[in-house]
Amino acid sequence: MRRIITTMHVTLDGMTARPNGRIDWVGQRPDAYDFDAFDRCDTCVLGRVMYPEYEKYWRGVVAGSNHTPEAKRYAEFANRTPHYVLTRSVQEFDWPVAFPVSDVAVIAAMREQPGDDIFVVGGATTVGSFINAGLLDEMRLTVHPLIASEGTSLFENVFTERKCEMTEHIALADGSIRLVYRAL
């Protein structure tokens, strides 16, 4: 069975984005990208709200020249990896790697098929739907040393208790820490 994983950048108080949607605390550091996770994935999932900006940005990184090697590496991953977008309103996308799906049950069925890990790109609502459905196997949180005090909480849409076990923790150069949890 394939595993479903996510990587999220959060503040100390659990925010995934500011009220305006920005995640300016992540920056362009090389360790901002969790290639240990991405290199194990052959499928991505994201929500309809996040999709347009994500697609536009990562397609642009491939075409642009003013990006870090890590950003280019992720852009290459994004532009070759199938992305399933959770939506009930969109029937097709103009990005060749993007495909609409109507429900997390479709992804649950994909989990039973052969392949590598499935990466839930985010945001918080999409990740929450996978947690609530009991489908998220691994959560990789990069916790940044910032208290944002307002914004989108990672767990604001989680209504089901889930126990997890920490399997790894990695201190990063800027004072952030990457925490890896396995769902029990």
WORAJO-V221579 format. One record per pair of residues at least 24 apart in sequence whose C-alpha atoms are under 10 Angstrom apart, sorted by the first residue. I is the first residue (numbers start at 1). J is the second residue. Records with the same first field share a line. If there is no record, write none. Layout:
BEGIN
I=J ; J
END
This chain:
BEGIN
1=110 ; 111 ; 112 ; 113 ; 114 ; 115 ; 116 ; 117
2=41 ; 108 ; 110 ; 111 ; 112 ; 113 ; 114 ; 115 ; 116 ; 117 ; 118 ; 137
3=40 ; 41 ; 108 ; 111 ; 112 ; 115 ; 116 ; 117 ; 118 ; 119 ; 135 ; 136 ; 137 ; 138
4=41 ; 43 ; 44 ; 45 ; 107 ; 108 ; 110 ; 111 ; 116 ; 117 ; 118 ; 119 ; 120 ; 130 ; 135 ; 136 ; 137 ; 138 ; 139
5=37 ; 38 ; 40 ; 41 ; 44 ; 117 ; 118 ; 119 ; 120 ; 121 ; 127 ; 130 ; 135 ; 136 ; 137 ; 138 ; 139 ; 140 ; 181 ; 182 ; 183
6=37 ; 38 ; 44 ; 45 ; 117 ; 118 ; 119 ; 120 ; 121 ; 122 ; 123 ; 127 ; 130 ; 136 ; 137 ; 138 ; 139 ; 140 ; 141 ; 180
7=33 ; 34 ; 37 ; 38 ; 119 ; 120 ; 121 ; 122 ; 127 ; 138 ; 139 ; 140 ; 141 ; 142 ; 178 ; 179 ; 180
8=34 ; 120 ; 121 ; 122 ; 123 ; 124 ; 127 ; 139 ; 140 ; 141 ; 142 ; 143 ; 154 ; 178
9=33 ; 140 ; 141 ; 142 ; 143 ; 144 ; 154 ; 176 ; 177 ; 178
10=141 ; 142 ; 143 ; 144 ; 145 ; 146 ; 147 ; 148 ; 152 ; 153 ; 154 ; 176 ; 178
11=141 ; 142 ; 143 ; 144 ; 145 ; 146 ; 147 ; 148 ; 149 ; 153 ; 154 ; 176
12=142 ; 143 ; 144 ; 145 ; 146 ; 147 ; 148 ; 149 ; 176
13=143 ; 144 ; 145 ; 146 ; 147 ; 148 ; 149 ; 150 ; 151 ; 153 ; 154
14=141 ; 143 ; 144 ; 146 ; 147 ; 148 ; 149 ; 150 ; 151 ; 152 ; 153 ; 154 ; 155 ; 156
15=124 ; 143 ; 144 ; 146 ; 147 ; 148 ; 149 ; 150 ; 151 ; 152 ; 153 ; 154 ; 155 ; 156
16=122 ; 123 ; 124 ; 143 ; 148 ; 150 ; 151 ; 152 ; 153 ; 154 ; 155
17=123 ; 124 ; 148 ; 150 ; 151 ; 152 ; 153 ; 154
18=148 ; 149 ; 150 ; 151 ; 152 ; 153
19=148 ; 150 ; 151 ; 152
20=151 ; 152
21=50 ; 151 ; 152
22=151
23=151
25=144 ; 145 ; 146 ; 148
26=142 ; 143 ; 144 ; 176
28=67 ; 68 ; 70 ; 71
29=68 ; 70 ; 71 ; 173 ; 174
30=68 ; 69 ; 70 ; 71 ; 173
31=70 ; 142 ; 172 ; 173 ; 174 ; 176 ; 178
32=70 ; 71 ; 142 ; 172 ; 174 ; 176 ; 178
33=70 ; 71 ; 73 ; 74 ; 142
34=70 ; 74 ; 140 ; 141 ; 142 ; 178
35=70 ; 73 ; 74 ; 77
37=117 ; 118 ; 119 ; 138 ; 140
38=74 ; 77 ; 78 ; 117 ; 118 ; 119
39=74 ; 77 ; 116 ; 117
40=115 ; 116 ; 117 ; 118 ; 119
41=77 ; 81 ; 115 ; 116 ; 117 ; 118 ; 119 ; 120
42=77 ; 78 ; 80 ; 81 ; 82 ; 83 ; 115 ; 116 ; 117 ; 118 ; 119
43=78 ; 80 ; 81 ; 82 ; 83 ; 84 ; 97 ; 107 ; 110 ; 115 ; 116 ; 117 ; 118 ; 119 ; 120 ; 121
44=77 ; 78 ; 81 ; 82 ; 83 ; 84 ; 85 ; 97 ; 98 ; 107 ; 117 ; 118 ; 119 ; 120 ; 121 ; 122
45=82 ; 83 ; 84 ; 85 ; 86 ; 98 ; 99 ; 100 ; 101 ; 104 ; 107 ; 118 ; 119 ; 120 ; 121 ; 122 ; 126 ; 127
46=83 ; 84 ; 85 ; 86 ; 87 ; 98 ; 100 ; 119 ; 120 ; 121 ; 122 ; 123 ; 125 ; 126 ; 127
47=84 ; 85 ; 86 ; 87 ; 100 ; 101 ; 120 ; 121 ; 122 ; 123 ; 124 ; 125 ; 126 ; 127
48=84 ; 85 ; 86 ; 87 ; 88 ; 89 ; 90 ; 100 ; 101 ; 123 ; 126
49=85 ; 86 ; 87 ; 122 ; 123 ; 125 ; 126
50=85 ; 121 ; 122 ; 123 ; 124 ; 126
51=83 ; 84 ; 85 ; 86 ; 87 ; 93 ; 98 ; 121 ; 122 ; 123
52=93
54=78 ; 121
55=79 ; 83 ; 94 ; 95 ; 97 ; 98
56=95
59=95
83=118 ; 119 ; 120 ; 121
84=120
85=126
86=126
103=129
104=129 ; 130 ; 133 ; 135
105=130 ; 133 ; 135
107=135
108=133 ; 134 ; 135 ; 136
111=135
122=154
123=152 ; 154
124=152 ; 153 ; 154 ; 155 ; 156 ; 157 ; 158
125=152 ; 153 ; 154 ; 155 ; 156 ; 157 ; 158
126=154 ; 157
127=154 ; 155 ; 157 ; 158
128=154 ; 155 ; 156 ; 157 ; 158 ; 159 ; 160
129=157 ; 158 ; 159 ; 160
130=158
131=155 ; 157 ; 158 ; 159 ; 160 ; 161 ; 162 ; 183
132=157 ; 158 ; 159 ; 160 ; 161 ; 162
133=158 ; 159 ; 160
134=160 ; 161 ; 162 ; 183 ; 184
135=183
136=162 ; 182 ; 183
137=164 ; 181 ; 182 ; 183 ; 184
138=164 ; 165 ; 166 ; 167 ; 180 ; 181 ; 182 ; 183 ; 184
139=164 ; 166 ; 179 ; 180 ; 181 ; 182 ; 183
140=166 ; 167 ; 168 ; 169 ; 178 ; 179 ; 180 ; 181 ; 182
141=169 ; 176 ; 177 ; 178 ; 179 ; 180 ; 181
142=169 ; 170 ; 171 ; 172 ; 176 ; 177 ; 178 ; 179 ; 180
143=171 ; 172 ; 175 ; 176 ; 177 ; 178 ; 179
144=172 ; 174 ; 175 ; 176 ; 177 ; 178
145=174 ; 175 ; 176 ; 177
146=176
END
